[in-house]
Amino acid sequence: MNKFLEAMEFRHACKEFDNNKSIDEEKFLDILESGRLSPSSMGMEPTRFVIIENTQLKEKLRILCWNQVQITSAAKVVVLKTIIQSLIPPSNYVDSISFRRGKTKQEREAWIQRYGNFLESMQAKGINVENWGQKQAYIAASSMMNCAAYMGIDSCPIEGFDIDGVNQLLGFDTFKESVALILTFGYRIKEQQKRYRLNLNELVEYR
Ligand SMILES: Cc1cc2nc3c(=O)[nH]c(=O)nc-3n(C[C@H](O)[C@H](O)[C@H](O)COP(=O)(O)O)c2cc1C
């Protein structure tokens, strides 16, 4: 088995961390780096990483996360939020990203036009900018959990939370930004539970 798959075998949704164990800062920076390096649609990089360190804030967050113990036992809690309003052209943010896409003003304008059309086509399918941004956060989250597993660090993604409550607690202006997903990292206190997965032949088809 290759090293990446070994890390994926090691990764599981850790239900409780050993709160006596901390994560080495260098390793945590690697986890954040894997989030930063993750792909995003149109290269828009809409995900931001909010690290929750304050103990009282963690306790309040836990209540909003269905009281899940991962939030207070984890060595690191990272709230992945998506930016919203600045993704909609015209905006300074879209302009700044367009600078990486074209050398001339004409090229940049053409790219922004294509990007705007793409957002509109998503909207027509019922996917608004916030939903689209959240999808990108999930890609970063996957990289971060696998990167952590590669270094022997456990994780649990947390989607079970009161979205409005978390946005309010963290002071997110929901016109501009919103929580997408929460990631918890640390070291397991119990053995990994049995893993259930469908067989590959139930998931794959060739045409
Ligand atoms: C987007 C997402 C959200 C999740 N939210 C939670 C959660 O709130 N609490 C929890 O204990 N597990 C959560 N999980 C973990 C899943 O239940 C778990 O990944 C799945 O049961 C498979 O188990 P495994 O990851 O241990 O292989 C979440 C997983 C994903 C991908």
The ligand as an SDF file (V2000), in Angstrom:
LIG
                    3D

 31 33  0  0  0  0  0  0  0  0999 V2000
  -18.5560   16.8180    5.9490 C   0  0  0  0  0  0  0  0  0  0  0  0
  -18.5250   15.9010    7.1200 C   0  0  0  0  0  0  0  0  0  0  0  0
  -19.1280   16.2480    8.2940 C   0  0  0  0  0  0  0  0  0  0  0  0
  -19.0600   15.4090    9.4190 C   0  0  0  0  0  0  0  0  0  0  0  0
  -19.5910   15.8300   10.6060 N   0  0  0  0  0  0  0  0  0  0  0  0
  -19.4060   15.0600   11.7010 C   0  0  0  0  0  0  0  0  0  0  0  0
  -19.8240   15.5120   12.9790 C   0  0  0  0  0  0  0  0  0  0  0  0
  -20.4100   16.5800   13.1330 O   0  0  0  0  0  0  0  0  0  0  0  0
  -19.5600   14.7150   14.0480 N   0  0  0  0  0  0  0  0  0  0  0  0
  -18.9190   13.5160   13.9420 C   0  0  0  0  0  0  0  0  0  0  0  0
  -18.6840   12.8430   14.9480 O   0  0  0  0  0  0  0  0  0  0  0  0
  -18.5230   13.0530   12.7230 N   0  0  0  0  0  0  0  0  0  0  0  0
  -18.7330   13.7990   11.6220 C   0  0  0  0  0  0  0  0  0  0  0  0
  -18.3040   13.3480   10.4160 N   0  0  0  0  0  0  0  0  0  0  0  0
  -17.6120   12.0510   10.3320 C   0  0  0  0  0  0  0  0  0  0  0  0
  -18.3780   10.9750    9.5850 C   0  0  0  0  0  0  0  0  0  0  0  0
  -19.4530   10.5200   10.3520 O   0  0  0  0  0  0  0  0  0  0  0  0
  -17.3870    9.8620    9.2350 C   0  0  0  0  0  0  0  0  0  0  0  0
  -16.3940   10.3940    8.3960 O   0  0  0  0  0  0  0  0  0  0  0  0
  -18.0270    8.6550    8.5690 C   0  0  0  0  0  0  0  0  0  0  0  0
  -18.9360    8.0470    9.4440 O   0  0  0  0  0  0  0  0  0  0  0  0
  -16.9900    7.6350    8.1380 C   0  0  0  0  0  0  0  0  0  0  0  0
  -16.1780    7.2400    9.2080 O   0  0  0  0  0  0  0  0  0  0  0  0
  -14.5930    7.4140    9.1840 P   0  0  0  0  0  0  0  0  0  0  0  0
  -14.2980    8.8520    8.8150 O   0  0  0  0  0  0  0  0  0  0  0  0
  -14.1540    7.1050   10.5860 O   0  0  0  0  0  0  0  0  0  0  0  0
  -14.0450    6.4770    8.1710 O   0  0  0  0  0  0  0  0  0  0  0  0
  -18.4020   14.1710    9.2980 C   0  0  0  0  0  0  0  0  0  0  0  0
  -17.8170   13.8020    8.0870 C   0  0  0  0  0  0  0  0  0  0  0  0
  -17.8660   14.6550    7.0260 C   0  0  0  0  0  0  0  0  0  0  0  0
  -17.1600   14.2490    5.7350 C   0  0  0  0  0  0  0  0  0  0  0  0
  1  2  1  0
  2  3  1  0
  2 30  2  0
  3  4  2  0
  4  5  1  0
  4 28  1  0
  5  6  2  0
  6  7  1  0
  6 13  1  0
  7  8  2  0
  7  9  1  0
  9 10  1  0
 10 11  2  0
 10 12  1  0
 12 13  2  0
 13 14  1  0
 14 15  1  0
 14 28  1  0
 15 16  1  0
 16 17  1  0
 16 18  1  0
 18 19  1  0
 18 20  1  0
 20 21  1  0
 20 22  1  0
 22 23  1  0
 23 24  1  0
 24 25  2  0
 24 26  1  0
 24 27  1  0
 28 29  2  0
 29 30  1  0
 30 31  1  0
M  END
$$$$
